[in-house]
Amino acid sequence: MPNIFSKIKNRKARVAVIGLGAVGLPLCVEIVKAGFTVTGIDRSSNRIADLKQGLDLPARLLKDVFLNWMKEEKLHIKSGYQDLDVCDVICLAVPTPLADDDSPDLRPLLEALDLLRQYLKPGQAIWVESTLYPGATEEVIRPFLEATGLRAGRDFYLAVSPERLNPGDTRFPLSEIPKLVGGVDAVSTEACASFYQSFIKEVIPLSSARAAEAAKCFENAFRFVNIALVNEFALAAPHLKVDPWEVLEAAATKPFGFMPFSPGPGVGGASLHAASHFLRWKTEQDAPRDAFPLPRGLIETADSIHALMAEKVVEKVEEGLQPAGKMLRGSRLILLGVAYKENVSDTRHSPALRVVEILLKKGADLSYWDPHVPVLKARDREFLSLQDPDLSAFDAAILITPHDSFDLSRVVRESNLLIDPRNAARGFPEYRHKILR
């Protein structure tokens, strides 16, 4: 194969990033900053139009800088794949969601690969940033690309380097997050590592693509299961006659052997759910029937606990309305924050969706306020976010996602009743009488 190492070292490698969402766009930014010429590709014409105007950019990236990159032709934003035939490195950052039965849905990835392989040529490098189940690269991606007649490891490089971003968290920029890389062979791993080392501080080569895929799934499953543990404790705490938040904060003072997680209305985010269930699904596919089913047992149990938390939030609303003699049916309720986590616009697997579903089924008069999510689709209905509403006009407010833009002091003052499953209003003890958590 042509020597890609010198092209990467001299910043002569032409790079393409397929998928310009929360993963692909920050990746484009770092690659351009490292001195490469980049083509960013996205199938959404609206997304392309927004980016060409400098809209919806990553935090801390100046609009003028981004627009200048395009003007100087350091960055090209397109919807078509035609430029791939002149690219040396192609990074895939497309969604890999769950199907309705919680099995992996690789259709978006395969659609991108189907277009990509029309331009595949000897010497190119394909890096997959998308979350995959262990074995997906060897079992699905490799044969799909090799149907062209080219062979991975002989004619082109193929490796996995799963994204590890934490959307909305500005403490850990992409360049500071250790990068895992695992190729289908040693040379692919080495080439992938050399590329990411050009703009990421620490790159960790693994023995295989499968190991990189499994590491991403396991680190997300670890968080998924541990959040379920603290949610389970939060459910048990009233029966133990203790404040769960006090106990969890006390436990977190231990300087070793404990990692703090917080309870809430459930967990959200496409990657957290997908990676956890990818691990469960693949274990079910490959493990002997008599094997100890620890991964799928814990993940399934965790999933059930997370689903239960939304029901407990609704029960808290009903409990809070009772002293005023009000029923859930017909009560005016407002959800504060419907994104899956703070300071992002992503609602995929958001706990708010399940809360909305239950409240609507029980007949509540429901509204929401989320500066990051102007439109919410739930139960075949479309809701529009209110703009700076008067919270005193509602029977209860439910603080699902405490965005930084919310003035919590105002929220607790104005709300007649505040359901606070994330304990975000803990700094206002004077309003304890109207806060349920």
N, C-alpha and C positions, 0 to 999 in steps of 0.2 A: 504493500500500500504506500501511497505518497506519504512523506514524513510530515505528519500534522504537528509534531512537537515543535519544530522550528517556526511554523506559522503562528502557533500559540505564543511562543516565547517572544517573537518579534511583533506581536499584535497585528499580524497580517491575515489571521484567520477571519473570514467573514462569518458572522454568527446570525442565526435566526432563532427567535423565540416564538413558539406557537402557543397561543393562549395569553391574553393580556389582562387577566383578572388580578386577584389579590396576590397571586404567586408570580405570574409571568411578568407583570409590569415592574415590580421592584427588581426582579432579576434583570430585565432589560436595562434599567437605570444603572445597576452596578457594573454590568458588562460594558456599557458605554463609558462610564467613568474610568474603567480600567484601560481604555484606549482602543477598544475594538469598534468596528463598524457593525451595526446591528439592524436587522429587519424584524420588526414585531408584527405578528400576524394574528388576527382575530376574526372569527366568522361573523361577528355582530357588526353590521354597518353603523349602528348607533354608537357602539363603543369606539369604533374608528373615528367617527365624526367628532365625538367628545374629546378624544385624545389629540386630534389635530388642532383643536381649539385650546388645548392645555387644561381641560377639565378633568376632575376626579383623579388627581395625581397623588402619589404617595406623600405621606407627611414629610416635611422638611425639604421637599424638592420645589424649588422656585419655578413658577410657570415660565418665566422668561428664559431660564436655563434650558428647560425642556424644549421650548419652541425653537431656541437657537440650535439645539442639537439637530432638529429636523431641517432647519434652514441650511446648516452647514453639512447636511447629508451624513452625519454621524449616526443618525437614527432615521429609519424608514418605517412608517406605520401603514400596513396594508391589510386587505381582506383576502387577497389571492395568494397562492402558493408558488407563482411562477419564478420568483427570485431564488427558490431553494436550489436550483441547478447551479448557482454560483456560490452557494454557501458551503463552508467547510464544517461548521458545527451547527447542529440543530437541537435545540432544547424543547422538550415537550412539557407544557404546563397546563394541560387541559383537565377538566373535572373527571373524576372517577367515582361517581356516586353509588349509592345502594339501590338495588331494584326493590320492588314492593315487598318481596319476600326476604329482604335483608341479605341477598346474595350480591356479589360484585356486578356492577353494570359497567362494562368496558366499552359500550357502544360509542360514547364521545371520543374516547381514545382511538378506537379502531377506525372511526371516520377520519380522524386527523392522519392516522398512519396510512390509510388508503390513499389520501391525497399526497402525502409525503412520498410514498414509495414510487410515485410516477416520476419523481425527480431524483431518486436515490442513485448515487454513482460511486465508483470506487474512491476510497480515501476519505469519505465523509464520516463524521462522528455524530452519533445519535445519543443524547443524554435524556433520560426520562426523569422529570421532577415530580410527576403525578404520583399520588399514593397508590400502591399496588399490593395485592396479596402476595405472600411468599411463593415464588415460582412463576409469577405472571410473565416476567420478561422471557424466561427460557421456554415456557410452555405456550405462550400466546404471541408476544411481540416478535421474538426472534423468527419463528416459522412464518409469521405474516410478512415480515420484511424479506425473508429469504425466498419467498415465492417469486421474487424478481429474478432469481438466478444468482444473485450476489450472496456471499456467505459472511455472516458476522464473525469477526475475528480474523478473517482472511481478506475480505474486500472492503469492509467498513467496520468502524468501532461502535460498540453498543454497550452502554452502562446505565445504571440507575443511581441517581443522587436525589433522594426524596426531600422535598421541601420541608422545612422545620420552622416556618415563620409563625409568629403569634400575632394575628391581625389586631390592630389597634394598640399594640404595645410598642411604644417608642424607646423602651429601655434597651432592646436588643435588636439593633439593625442587622440586616442580612449578613453584612460583612463580618459581624462579630459572632455569629452562630456557627459552631463547628459543623462542617459539611461531611456527610457520609457518602462514600462512593464505592460502588461495586460493579464490576464489569462481567461480561460473559467469558472473558479470558483475561490473563494478566496484563496484556498490552492495552486492552480497552480500559481496564482499571487505571493503569498508569497515565494514559492519555487524558482520561476524565479528571484525574487528580491534578494533572498539570494545568488544565484549563481553569478549574475552580481556585487553584492556588494563586492565580493571577489577580484575584480580587477578594478572596476570603482568607481570613487570618489563619484558621486551622482547618485542614482537610484530613479526614481519617479514611484511608483505604481499607476496605474489607475484603474478605476472601472471595466473595461472589456477589452477583446481583441479588440472589436469593437472600443473602445475609442482610443486605441494605434494605430490601423490602421488608423483611421480618423485623428489623430494628425499628423502622418507622411505625409499623403496626403495633409492636410491643410497647413503645414509649407512649403511644396514644391510649392503648388499652390500660396501661398502668394508671394513667390519669383518670380514665373513664371509671375504672373499678374503685379507685380510692375516693373519688367524689361520691360514688354510690355508698361507700362505707360511712362517710360523714353524713350523708343524707339519711341513712338508716339510723345513725346515732341521734340525729335531730328528731326523728320520729319517736325514738325510744325515750329521749330525755324527759319529756313531761311525766312519763310513768316512773322515771327514776327520781323525779322531783329535783332536777337540776336544770340550770340554764345551759343549753348546748353550746352557745357562743362563749360563755365563760370557761367551760371545760375545754373546748378546743383551743382557745387562746392560752390557757394554762399549759396544755400539752405541748403547744408549739414553743414554749420556753426551753424545752429540752434541747441541748445543743447537738445531739447525735441520735440516730435511730428513729427520727420522726420527721415527716415532711408535711407542712400544713396545707390543707385543702379546706374549702368553705362549702357549707351546705347552701341550697337554694331551691328554686322551683324545678330543677332538672338540669340537664346539660344540653348544649347545642353545638352547632358547627358541623359542617359536612365532613371535614377530615377526621374529627374526633370519633364520630359515629362510624364512618366508613372504615377507618383503619382498625377499630376494635372488632367490628363485625367481619371484616376481611380475615382477621386472624381466627376468629371462631369458625367461619365458614370453611376455611382451608383446613383447619384441624379436623373438622367433621368429614371432609372429603378424603383426607389422607391417613388419619390415625386409625389403627386397628380398632375394631369394635370393642375389644376388651381392654383397650388402653385407658389409663386414668384420665378422664376428660376434664382436667383442671381448667385449661383456657376457656373452653366453651361454657363450662359450668359457671365460672365466675362472671364472665361477660354477659351471659343470659340473665343471671341473677341481678347484676348491676343494671342492665337495661330495664328490668321490671321495677326496680327501686326508683330509677329516674322517672319512669312513666307515672309512678304513684305520686310523686311530689306535686305534680300539677293538680291532682285531685285534693291533696292536702291544702294547697293554696286556696282552692275554691271553698273547702270546708272552713278555712279561716275567715273568708269573706262572710259566709253564712253565720258563723259565730259572732262576728263583729256587728252584724246587722240586727241580731236578735234583741239587744237591749232597747233599741228604738222601735221594736215591734215590726220590723220590716222583713219581707221575704226576698229571696234572691230574684224571683220572677218579678219583673217590672222595675227593679231598682236600677238607678243610673250609676253605672260604673265606668271608670276610666283606667286603662292600662298605661303605665308610664314606662316606655321602652319596650319594644317588641323584637329588637335584634337579638341574636343569640348571645352576644356579649357586649360589654361596654365599648362605646366609641367606634362601632362599625355599623355597616348597613346590611349585613348578611343576616337573613332570617332563616336560613336552612337549618332544620332540626331545632329551631328555637323553642324553648319551653313555653314561650308565649302562645305558640300555635295551639298547643294542647289545652292551655288555660282558656283561650278564646273558644275553642270547640266545646268545652264543658259548660262554660258560662252561657253560650248561645243556646245550647241544648236545654239548659235550665231556665231559659226565658229572660235573661238579664238584658237590659238596655245598655249596649256596650259601645264605648268609644275608646280611642287611644291617642297617645301623644308620643311621637318619636321624631326628633329633628333629623335623624339619619334615614328614616324609612317613610317616605311620603305616601306610599300605597302599600296596603297589606291585603293579601288574598288568603281567605280562610273560609272553609266550609262553603265553597262555591259562591262566596260573596267577596266584594271588594270594598275595603274601608279606606278612607282618606284620613291621614293624620290631622288632628286639630293643631292649631297654631297658638301657642301660649294661652291655653284655656284657663278659665277661672275654676280652680279645683273645688272651691266651696259649693259649686253648683251640682256636685256629684255626691251620691250617698257614700261612696267609697272609692279610694284610689289604690291601685295595686302596682307596687313598684317592682316590676319584673327585671328591668335592665337599667341600673343607675348610671346613665351617661354622665360624663363630666359636665356637660352643658346644662344639666338640671341643677337648679338652685335648691338644694335639699332643705335649707332653712325655710324657704318659701313653701316647699312641698309639704312639710310637716305642719306649718302654721295654717295653711289654707285647707288642708284635707279634713273633712269631717271624721273620716276613718282611713287609716293608712295600713294596708297590708304590706309588710316589708320582709319577704322571705329571704332576702340577702343580707338583712341586718345593716343596710346602708345608712339608716337614720339613727344608729346607735349613739351618735354624738349629741343627741338632743333629748336628754333624759327628762326634761321638763314637759315633754309632750308624750310621755310614756302611756298616759291614760288613753290615748287614741291610736296607738301603734300596736299592731299585732304582727308578730314575726314567726 
